[in-house]
Amino acid sequence: MQFRKALTAATAAVAIIPIVVLAAFEWRNVVSEMDALEKRQRMTAERIAEAINARLSSALELMLLAASELPELASIEARDRTLSHIARAEPAFLNLHFDTPEGISRGFHPLLNPAGVPNNGVDHRGRRHWKERRTDAPYWISASFEATGAADERIVNIGAQARTRTGELAGFAVCALDLKKFAALAAEYENPGDAIWITDSKGGILYASRGLESAPISTFEALIPEESPTSPGPIPFQAAQGQKVLEGWFAQTGLSGDWRVMVAKPNALRQMELTGIVLRSLLLILFVLGASGLAGMLARRPIEKALFKLQSQVAAARPEPLSCERIHSLAEFEALQNEFGLLMKRLSIARAEIESVNRHLADEVARQTKALRTQMEMLSRIFESLADGLLLLDQEGVIVWANHRAERLFAASASGKILGSAAGTLVAQCFRAGNKAPEPEAVLSGGTHRLQLKSASGEHFLDVTAFPIEGGDRFARGILIHDATDAARMETLKENLIGVVAHELKTPLAAIALSAETLTRRDAGWSEEFEDDLLQGMQREVGALQQLISDWLDVARIDGGTFIIQKRIVQLKPIILRAQKRVRALGPAQIRITIDPDAECVNVDPDRFLQLLTNLLSNSVRYRAQERECIIEVHAETKHSELLLSVSDNGIGIPEGEEKRIFDRFYQVNMGMRRRSGGTGLGLVISLAIVRAHGGTIEVASTPHVGSTFTVRIPY
């Protein structure tokens, strides 16, 4: 069956070659005709542009002649006669007139407008040609427009300055051009099947072939070059009018180069010619295929019979053919059958030898594979049991193996899978260590580097150690990744704790020492009132130390799980007033308290609730805005079986993105202000523990430089 197809295909291919050559010649003829058509259309666009330029140049020369002659004529009658003589020289003139510098017509051709009214003495200052006049150029040409007055149709104006021999401005010579004359120029060169249109500087259509009059010029201008051609002469373009595609030539004309002449043809003409060539070629090919199939059918029968017998013997792999399989015709196929028999005998002997070798090799491969699999499984279990992440790279620096710990470390930052990605790209993508971040090449070259991992889940610190792997074909380098986040955080907490403790203990102890030194001076003669003030100051500083120690003990209780509360029914307002009294020493503040009647009594631990309110109020006072009075509003109400307590202030607020961090230990908003505001950074940590011990929640909403609001919700 395959042989029959090949024979038929070969016969058809030989016959199709002349058809392809003939189709190529036909194609060349059509292309030549299309080139001739395009050349004719290019010449048409060029000739129309030249004819329009010639007509515009003639009209402009006559206008410049009128502008030079009219100022020397004293009477209106003499100007009328001169304009009449000039109009006879150019049929495209609809009218010519001379306007004084004040805009009054003093010379006109024709003398009467279409309504029979004299044209002389008319005030032209409201007319379009007067508004478009130019004093910085000797002449100007307007875009087309619908005129009213001396000419009631679409026209184009040409104007020129009229100056005396001494150079003084005597007025303006203006003419209106009949656009029908320019349309007639295009009609003279129009050929059947062509689409021709002419536009002015504003896109107005001066002339359009039949069927194009109603089409807006924007339909055709979509693919027309906006700039002038860099070389002289027309340039090709393509445009669409609805479903019709036009191809042609585009030329710029007019004395200022802003008129356009476009000559195009429907693209369907080329498509019809090409379609005809394809159809004729397909018919010839089908005919040749049929004839080839018939010839192949007659020629293949003896060959196909011999091949069928040989195929039957080969399929059964018989060294000797059956009687029905023996070939008696076509000596070549008979010799091939004999050679196949000899080959099958030699193959039978070789097959037995190969099977013996294969069995031995299979046993050896199975043994080696089992040993290698055992080693790989053992190494994989060892690597997977590591507490650190491990990456293995190939010679190109691509990650080819990673244990689960490494994948978890990279999962939050790496985009996509890490296997198959370049290690240098992964390091550059995931890690950043501030301004001193090492280059990925330095990290992978060796040694241990502390890197900072940024991800949506937070900030992590990793110790990355790269090491070479000697004698490995698949693995060339390894990277060991140790999660040092806890160690880095502990270092940070230790530094913060040491700084806070040093400051918070140093300040009250210094005050107590100074007060004690003052009291011990026997020669000072202090008054009893002054000594009382010193004692009270010492008492306040001792109280600050006691509060600091109390906060640390509370944090220890929170960590140890022994932070407990004892709730009972108490009045809320006295607790708020006691907290207000405690924070007075921190600075001036106006505290406004509003309590709904249903929230006057609450079921809380009074001491812990006082500590909560004191922490919230003291934060509002410490972080007050220096440029305005500190106002704190405390509001309590019950809603949905919950006590809602809100503390709002007009202080400096919390920086955007830092709302969650204010509940971390030792964290203070705007750490640079710590020395001014005081505090240990533990107040909100303890406040959060108090609220949670009551079974409630605490939330914060803040706007920088406007203020903050803390909202506490406790089951009622």
SULNOR-V879244 format. One line per field, one symbol per residue. ss: DSSP state (H for helix, E for strand, - for the rest). phi: phi as a letter, one per 40 degrees, with the letter a starting at -180 (. if undefined). burial: b if it has 16 or more other ideal C-beta (glycine too) atoms within 10 Angstrom, else e. A space follows every 10 residues. Layout:
BEGIN
ss: ???
phi: ???
burial: ???
END
This chain:
BEGIN
ss: -HHHHHHHHH HHHHHHHHHH HHHHHHHHHH HHHHHHHHHH HHHHHHHHHH HHHHHHHHHH HHHHHHHHHH -----HHHHH HHHHHHHH-- --EEEEEEE- ---EEEEEE- -E-----E-- --E----HHH H-------EE E---EE---- ---EEEEEEE EEE-----EE EEEEEEEEHH HHHHHHHH-- ---EEEEEE- ----EEEE-- ------HHHH HHH------- ----EEEEEE E--EEEEEEE EEE-----EE EEEEEE-HHH HHHHHHHHHH HHHHHHHHHH HHHHHHHHHH HHHHHHHHHH HHHHHH---- --HHH----- HHHHHHHHHH HHHHHHHHHH HHHHHHHHHH HHHHHHHHHH HHHHHHHHHH HHHH----EE EEE----EEE EE-HHHHHHH H--------- -EHHHHHHHH E--HHH---H HHHHH-EEEE EEEEE--EEE EEEEEEEE-- ------EEEE EEE-HHHHHH HHHHHHHHHH HHHHHHHHHH HHHHHHHHHH -------HHH HHHHHHHHHH HHHHHHHHHH HHHHHHHHHH -------EEE EHHHHHHHHH HH-HHH---E EEEEE-HHH- EEEE-HHHHH HHHHHHHHHH HH-------- EEEEEEEEE- -EEEEEEEE- ---------- HHH------- HHHHHHH--- --HHHHHHHH HHH---EEEE EEE---EEEE EEEEE-
phi: .ccccccccc ccccccdccc cccccccccc cccccccccc cccccccccc cccccccccc cccccccccc ccccbccccc cccccccccb ccccababbc dcgbcbiaac cbcdcgcdcc gccccccccc cccbbbacaa bcccaccbhc bbacbbcbba cbbcccgccc ibcbbbcccc ccccccccbc bdgcbbabbc ccgcccaacc gbcccccccc cdbcdccccc bcgcbcabab bgccbbbabb bbagccgbcb bbbbbccccc cccccccccc cccccccccc cccccccccc dccccccccc ccccccfccb cccccccbbf dccccccccc cccccccccc cccccccccc cccccccccc cccccccccc cccccccbcb bbbcccgccb aacccccccc dcbccgcccg cccccccccc babgcbcccd cccccigbbc bbcbacchbb bbcbbbacbc gbccbbabbb bbcbcccccc cccccccccc cdcccccccc cccccccccc ccccgccccc cccccccccc cccccccccc cccccccccc gbcbbbcacb cccdcccccc ccccccicab bbbbbcdcbc bbbacccccc cccccccccc ccbccccacc bbbbbbabaf gbcbbbbbbb ccgbdcgbcc cccccgcbcf dccdcccggb gbcccccccc ccccgbbbbb babdgbibbb bbbbdc
burial: eeebeebbee bbeebbeebe eebeebeeee eeebeebbeb bbebbbbbbe bbeebbeebb ebbbebbbbb bebeeeeebb ebbeebbeeb ebbbbbbbbe eebebbbbbb eebeeeeebb ebebeebbbb eebeeeeebb bbbbbebebb beebbbbbbb bbeeeeeeeb bbbbbbbbbe ebeebbeebb eeebbbbbbb beebbbbbbe ebeeeebeeb beeeeeeeee eeebbebebe beeebbbbbb bbbbbeeebb bbbbbbeeeb eebeeebeee beebbeebbe ebbeebeeeb eebeebbebb eebeeeeeee beeebebeee eebbeebeeb eeeeeeeeee eeeeeeeeee eeeeeeeeee eeeeeeeeee eebeeeebbb bbbbeebebe bbbebbeebb eebbeeebee bebbebbeeb beeeeebbeb eebbeeeebe bebeeeeeeb bbbbebeeee eeeeebbbbb bbbbbeebee eeeeebeeeb eeebeeebee bbeebeeeee eeeeeeeeee eeebeebbee beebeebbee beebbeebee eebeeebeee ebeebbeebb ebbeebeebe beeebeeebe ebebbbebbb bbbbbbbbbb bbbbeeeeeb bbbbbbebee eebbbbbbbb bbbbeeebee ebeebbbbbe eeebeebebb bbbbbbbbbb beebebebeb ebeeeebbeb ebbbee
END
